[in-house]
Amino acid sequence: MLFPFPPTSDKAVRVVVTGAGVVTPLGVGWQLNADGFRTGRKAFRPVTRFPISTQRARIAAEVDLPASLPPTRLTARQEHRLDAAARMLLIAAHEAWTQSGWSGGSDLIPLVLGTTSGGMSLGEAFYRQASAASPANASVRRQPTRITHYQPQRQALDLADAFGFEGPVTIIANACASGANAVGHAFDLVRSGRASRVLTGGYDGLSELVFSGFDSLQALSVTSCRPFDARRDGLALGEGAAVFCLESLESASRRNAEVLCEISGYGSATDTHHLTQPHPAGDAALQSMNAACAQARVSAEHIGYINAHGTGTPANDGAEASAITRWAGARASSIPVSSTKAGIGHLLGASGAVEAAVCMMALRGQWLPPELGIGEPDPACGFPIVTAPTDASFEYALSNSFGFGGSNASLVFRRFA
């Protein structure tokens, strides 16, 4: 689909990524994850984090965290309070911060994070302890720190303390689009000149409440996660974090910093079709892709790879397939598409940020992440699905993140050479 490009403000600046940190069930760090995504490795296993004997589904993609945290300015007491999700966030941020060469200093650095259940496991632990407390130990119910420390703003403030910076904190909890919304909002802050640099990303940890909730909706696969497969039967859950250092190209050039990737477009749209199901034709998804590409001043002809939201649920994949096919038009039959959720599961609020990292990895390495295990593609797919490790030459990648309640976000990334 070709469309006229809107006028671009003379004040808009180019936004680049100078630091990236990634933690997923494939491993800790950029390189381990790049190797895993390039080969299409799967990371599912039986759940060990909490009891699952009463659940229909029994597998998820869990992160194996290192025994110790990287050195930061946090005290031992602060580190002790961090749950698994906050630890993943800190580890990813440390990799990004170190790579970027940033320092705290006197400049304010906005922090924009996306999550859906960031401190849920801490809340669950508090509930269990409070419920089991005897009258003689009723003080457990009266400890306000147990409440304050599982809220996502506390995790964000701990992150700022860890690296010694200050600035406005924005937490975006917009279902499965949260991570992409966070990166998009940070991109807008830099692009508009409202900030010279922003730390952004998304994170989420597995929790019993979320796992049980998805299972009760019968949204979890009882076989294997197979996005866009004609016989798909649901999603699989995972956990992880991805954090990025965003700054203007001028700022990065002035510091002679290495640029990992350029972010060139962001679009979001909301439909009001249903609380949990997308519009069958993917109308709002189509709007978000169009908006992102219009801002990036590209069309489907320029996009060399799409990282689809692709959850593996019947409703989502059919709607997204329709939206992509309509958006791409004649280009649909040749544009490579895959869903990396087939390997690491649905990371909820972290998924959009981690999938942004996958696009950056693919652009830098010039390869396409395969989706292994797919049988017969859904007839609604008017595009080829990447089913084997593939080398490619392309300049732009598009990432889609679509969530419950009709939340849709798309990001366009450009290879920086």
C-alpha positions in Angstrom: 0.0 0.0 0.0 1.4 3.4 -1.0 0.2 6.6 0.7 1.2 10.3 0.7 3.8 11.2 3.3 2.7 13.9 5.8 4.9 17.0 6.1 7.8 16.5 8.6 8.5 19.2 11.2 11.8 20.9 10.8 12.3 20.5 14.5 12.0 16.7 14.4 15.4 15.0 15.2 16.7 11.6 14.3 16.5 9.2 17.3 19.1 6.4 17.7 19.8 3.6 20.2 23.2 3.7 21.7 22.7 1.0 24.4 20.6 -2.1 24.6 20.2 -4.8 27.3 18.2 -8.0 27.0 17.1 -10.7 29.4 14.9 -13.5 28.1 14.4 -17.3 28.6 17.1 -17.7 25.9 19.7 -16.2 28.2 21.1 -13.0 29.7 22.7 -10.4 27.4 22.5 -9.3 23.8 24.8 -11.9 22.2 23.2 -15.0 23.8 19.8 -13.7 22.7 20.9 -12.8 19.2 22.3 -16.3 18.7 19.0 -17.8 20.0 16.7 -15.7 17.9 18.8 -16.2 14.8 18.5 -20.0 15.1 14.9 -20.0 16.3 15.8 -21.8 19.6 12.8 -22.6 21.9 13.0 -22.1 25.7 9.9 -23.7 27.0 9.9 -26.1 30.0 7.6 -27.2 32.8 6.8 -24.4 35.2 8.9 -24.4 38.4 8.1 -21.0 39.8 4.8 -21.9 41.4 2.4 -24.9 41.7 0.7 -25.8 38.4 -1.0 -29.2 39.3 -4.5 -27.7 39.0 -3.8 -25.9 35.7 -4.6 -27.1 32.1 -1.3 -25.8 30.8 1.9 -26.9 32.4 4.7 -25.1 30.5 6.2 -21.6 30.2 9.5 -20.0 29.3 11.3 -19.1 32.5 14.5 -17.0 32.9 17.5 -18.5 34.7 18.9 -15.5 36.5 22.5 -15.2 37.6 23.3 -15.7 41.3 24.5 -12.2 41.7 23.5 -8.8 40.3 25.9 -6.5 38.4 27.5 -3.8 40.4 25.4 -0.6 40.8 24.8 2.0 43.4 22.1 0.0 45.1 22.7 -1.0 48.7 22.6 -4.6 49.8 19.2 -3.9 51.4 17.8 -2.5 48.2 19.0 -5.5 46.2 17.5 -7.9 48.7 14.1 -6.4 48.2 14.2 -6.9 44.4 12.0 -9.7 43.0 12.7 -11.6 39.8 11.0 -9.1 37.5 13.0 -6.2 39.1 16.2 -8.1 38.8 15.6 -8.8 35.1 15.0 -5.1 34.6 18.2 -4.1 36.5 20.4 -6.6 34.6 19.0 -5.4 31.2 19.4 -1.8 32.2 23.0 -2.4 33.3 23.9 -3.8 29.9 22.3 -0.9 28.1 23.7 1.8 30.4 27.3 0.3 30.2 27.2 0.0 26.5 25.9 3.5 25.9 28.7 5.1 28.0 26.1 7.3 29.8 26.7 8.8 33.2 24.1 10.3 35.6 25.5 13.8 36.1 23.3 16.8 36.5 21.1 16.2 33.4 17.6 15.0 33.9 17.0 11.6 32.2 13.4 10.6 31.7 12.7 7.0 32.5 9.8 5.3 30.5 8.9 1.7 31.3 6.2 -0.6 30.2 4.9 -3.5 32.3 1.6 -5.3 33.1 2.5 -7.1 36.3 5.9 -5.8 37.3 5.8 -6.5 41.0 3.0 -9.1 41.0 5.1 -11.8 42.7 5.9 -9.5 45.6 2.2 -8.8 46.0 1.4 -12.5 46.0 4.1 -13.2 48.6 2.6 -10.4 50.8 -0.9 -11.9 50.4 0.2 -15.4 51.4 2.1 -14.2 54.4 -0.7 -11.9 55.5 -3.3 -14.6 55.0 -1.3 -17.2 57.0 -0.3 -14.8 59.8 -1.6 -15.8 63.2 -3.1 -13.2 65.6 0.2 -13.3 67.5 2.0 -12.3 64.3 -0.6 -9.8 63.0 2.2 -7.2 62.4 2.7 -8.8 58.9 -0.5 -7.2 57.8 0.6 -3.8 59.0 3.9 -3.4 57.1 3.4 -0.6 54.6 6.7 -1.3 52.9 5.3 -4.6 51.6 2.8 -2.6 49.7 5.0 0.2 48.4 7.8 -2.1 47.3 5.8 -4.2 44.9 4.5 -1.2 42.9 6.1 -0.5 39.6 7.1 3.0 40.4 9.3 1.7 43.3 11.1 -0.6 40.8 11.6 2.4 38.5 13.0 4.5 41.3 15.3 1.7 42.3 16.6 1.7 38.7 17.3 5.4 38.8 19.1 5.0 42.2 21.1 2.1 40.7 22.7 4.4 38.1 22.6 7.7 39.8 20.3 9.7 37.7 17.1 11.7 38.2 14.2 12.6 36.0 10.5 12.2 35.4 9.2 8.6 35.6 6.5 7.3 33.3 5.0 3.8 33.8 2.8 2.5 30.9 0.5 -0.4 31.7 -1.4 -0.9 28.5 -1.7 -4.6 28.3 0.5 -6.4 25.8 1.4 -3.1 23.9 3.0 -1.7 27.1 6.6 -2.3 26.1 6.2 -0.9 22.6 4.2 2.1 23.9 7.1 2.8 26.3 9.7 2.7 23.5 7.4 4.8 21.3 6.8 7.4 24.0 10.5 7.7 24.7 11.1 8.0 20.9 8.6 10.9 20.8 10.3 12.7 23.7 13.7 12.7 21.9 12.3 13.3 18.4 10.3 16.3 19.6 13.3 17.8 21.4 11.7 17.5 24.8 14.6 15.3 26.0 18.1 14.7 24.7 18.2 11.2 26.0 15.7 8.7 27.6 16.1 5.4 29.3 13.2 3.1 28.2 12.1 -0.5 27.9 9.7 -3.1 29.2 9.7 -5.9 31.8 7.5 -8.6 33.3 8.0 -11.7 35.4 5.9 -14.8 35.5 3.4 -14.9 38.4 0.9 -17.5 39.5 -2.0 -15.1 39.3 -1.4 -14.1 35.7 -0.6 -17.7 34.6 -3.8 -19.0 36.3 -5.8 -16.1 34.8 -4.8 -16.9 31.3 -5.3 -20.6 31.9 -8.8 -20.0 33.2 -9.6 -18.1 30.0 -8.4 -21.2 28.1 -6.0 -18.9 26.3 -2.9 -21.0 27.0 -1.8 -23.7 24.6 -1.9 -27.3 25.9 0.3 -28.5 23.1 2.9 -25.9 21.7 2.8 -22.2 20.8 2.4 -22.1 17.0 1.6 -18.5 15.9 -0.2 -18.3 12.5 -0.5 -22.1 12.3 -3.9 -23.3 11.1 -4.2 -25.6 14.1 -2.9 -23.2 16.8 -4.6 -23.6 20.2 -3.3 -20.7 22.3 -0.3 -18.8 23.6 2.5 -19.7 26.0 3.7 -17.3 28.7 7.3 -16.2 29.2 9.2 -13.5 31.1 12.0 -11.1 30.5 13.1 -7.5 30.0 14.7 -5.2 27.4 16.1 -1.7 28.1 17.4 0.9 25.6 19.3 4.1 25.8 17.7 6.5 23.3 19.3 9.8 22.3 19.4 12.2 19.4 21.8 11.4 16.5 23.5 14.7 17.2 24.1 13.8 20.8 25.5 10.3 19.9 27.7 11.9 17.2 29.0 14.5 19.6 30.0 11.7 22.0 31.3 9.5 19.1 29.0 6.8 20.5 28.3 3.5 18.7 24.8 3.5 17.2 23.0 0.2 17.3 19.9 1.2 15.4 17.7 4.1 14.4 14.0 4.4 15.4 12.2 6.2 12.7 8.5 5.7 13.3 5.9 5.0 16.0 2.1 4.5 15.6 -0.6 3.6 18.0 -4.4 3.1 17.7 -7.2 1.7 19.8 -10.3 -0.1 18.8 -13.4 -0.6 20.9 -14.5 -3.9 19.4 -14.3 -6.1 22.5 -12.6 -6.2 25.9 -10.3 -9.2 25.0 -10.7 -9.8 21.3 -9.4 -7.7 18.4 -11.5 -6.5 15.5 -11.6 -9.5 13.2 -10.3 -7.5 10.3 -7.6 -5.8 12.4 -8.7 -2.3 11.7 -6.9 -0.6 14.6 -3.8 -2.7 13.9 -3.8 -1.5 10.3 -4.1 2.1 11.6 -1.1 1.7 13.9 1.1 0.2 11.1 0.1 3.0 8.8 0.8 5.7 11.4 4.3 4.3 12.2 5.2 4.0 8.5 3.9 7.5 7.8 6.1 9.0 10.5 9.1 7.0 9.3 8.3 8.1 5.7 8.3 4.5 4.4 5.8 2.2 2.8 5.4 -1.6 2.7 7.9 -1.5 -0.2 10.7 -0.4 2.2 10.0 -2.9 5.0 12.2 -6.0 4.8 10.9 -7.8 7.9 7.9 -7.8 10.2 8.1 -9.1 13.8 4.5 -9.9 14.3 2.6 -9.8 17.6 1.6 -13.4 16.7 0.4 -14.8 20.0 -0.8 -18.2 18.8 -4.4 -17.5 19.7 -7.1 -18.0 17.0 -8.5 -14.5 17.3 -5.3 -12.5 17.4 -3.4 -14.2 14.6 -6.3 -14.1 12.2 -6.9 -10.4 12.8 -3.2 -9.6 12.5 -2.8 -11.6 9.3 -5.7 -9.7 7.8 -4.2 -6.3 8.9 -0.8 -7.1 7.5 -2.2 -8.3 4.2 -4.3 -5.2 3.8 -1.5 -2.9 4.8 1.1 -4.5 2.5 -1.1 -4.8 -0.5 0.7 -6.3 -3.5 3.9 -6.4 -1.4 2.3 -8.9 1.1 3.3 -12.0 -0.9 7.0 -11.3 -0.5 7.4 -9.6 2.9 8.9 -11.9 5.5 7.0 -12.3 8.8 7.6 -14.3 12.0 6.6 -14.3 15.6 9.4 -14.8 18.1 6.8 -15.7 20.7 7.1 -19.2 19.2 10.5 -19.5 21.0 10.2 -17.5 24.2 6.4 -17.2 24.7 4.4 -14.1 25.4 6.3 -11.7 27.7 3.2 -9.5 28.2 4.4 -6.0 29.1 8.0 -6.9 28.1 7.1 -8.3 24.7 7.1 -5.1 22.7 10.5 -4.1 24.1 12.1 -7.5 23.6 10.7 -7.7 20.1 12.1 -4.3 19.4 15.5 -5.7 20.4 15.0 -8.6 18.1 14.4 -6.2 15.2 17.6 -4.3 16.1 19.5 -7.6 16.2 18.2 -8.7 12.9 19.0 -5.4 11.2 22.5 -5.3 12.6 23.2 -8.9 11.7 21.2 -8.9 8.4 19.2 -12.1 9.2 15.6 -13.1 9.7 14.5 -14.7 13.0 12.7 -18.0 12.1 9.5 -19.4 13.7 10.2 -23.1 14.0 7.5 -25.7 14.5 4.8 -24.2 12.4 2.8 -26.8 10.4 0.2 -25.6 7.9 0.0 -21.7 7.8 -3.4 -20.2 8.3 -5.0 -19.4 4.9 -5.5 -15.8 6.1 -1.7 -15.3 5.9 -1.1 -13.5 2.6 2.6 -13.4 3.4 5.5 -15.8 3.8 6.4 -16.9 7.3 10.1 -17.3 8.1 10.4 -21.0 9.0 14.2 -21.5 8.8 17.3 -19.5 9.7 17.7 -17.0 6.9 20.3 -14.4 5.9 18.8 -11.3 4.3 19.7 -7.8 3.2 17.2 -5.1 4.4 17.1 -1.6 5.8 13.8 -1.3 7.7 12.0 -3.6 10.1 8.5 -3.2 11.5 7.4 -4.6 14.9 3.8 -5.0 16.0 2.4 -5.2 19.5 -1.3 -5.6 20.1 -3.0 -6.0 23.4 -6.2 -6.8 25.3 -8.8 -4.0 25.1 -7.8 -3.0 21.5 -4.4 -1.5 22.3 -2.2 -1.5 19.2 1.3 -0.2 18.7 3.8 -0.4 15.8 7.5 0.6 15.6 9.7 1.1 12.6 13.4 0.5 12.9 16.1 1.5 10.4 19.5 -0.1 10.0 22.3 2.4 10.9 25.4 2.0 8.7 
